[in-house]
Amino acid sequence: MCLGIPGRITDVRDDAGVRMGTVDFGGVRREVCLAYTPQAGAGAYVIVHVGFAITQIDEAEAERTLDVLRAMADAVTGELGEPLPARREGSG
């Protein structure tokens, strides 16, 4: 299963010929390769999968997706009484 997470690009730069940027995922910021989304600039929303922005989306779609992810996290936390534990090394 693959999971793409929406985030907002805060800056764009050229890093040795590779288009890179910082993407904000609701307060968590990560460096992301923007090579596959050449039209996306600062302020744009993108779907990120394993460090690569794979498509640009509008803000409304990003917010809907983030709401679903938050609801899933809240449901798991509510059901278990605590967040999911980190996966143990060697399992799965």
Secondary structure in CASP SS format (residue, H / E / C, confidence):
PFRMAT SS
TARGET T0000
AUTHOR 0000-0000-0000
METHOD secondary structure of the structure
MODEL  1
M C 1.00
C C 1.00
L C 1.00
G C 1.00
I E 1.00
P E 1.00
G E 1.00
R E 1.00
I E 1.00
T E 1.00
D E 1.00
V E 1.00
R E 1.00
D E 1.00
D E 1.00
A C 1.00
G C 1.00
V E 1.00
R E 1.00
M E 1.00
G E 1.00
T E 1.00
V E 1.00
D E 1.00
F E 1.00
G C 1.00
G C 1.00
V E 1.00
R E 1.00
R E 1.00
E E 1.00
V E 1.00
C E 1.00
L C 1.00
A C 1.00
Y C 1.00
T C 1.00
P C 1.00
Q C 1.00
A C 1.00
G C 1.00
A C 1.00
G C 1.00
A C 1.00
Y E 1.00
V E 1.00
I E 1.00
V E 1.00
H E 1.00
V C 1.00
G C 1.00
F E 1.00
A E 1.00
I E 1.00
T E 1.00
Q E 1.00
I E 1.00
D C 1.00
E H 1.00
A H 1.00
E H 1.00
A H 1.00
E H 1.00
R H 1.00
T H 1.00
L H 1.00
D H 1.00
V H 1.00
L H 1.00
R H 1.00
A H 1.00
M H 1.00
A H 1.00
D H 1.00
A H 1.00
V H 1.00
T H 1.00
G H 1.00
E H 1.00
L H 1.00
G C 1.00
E C 1.00
P C 1.00
L C 1.00
P C 1.00
A C 1.00
R C 1.00
R C 1.00
E C 1.00
G C 1.00
S C 1.00
G C 1.00
END
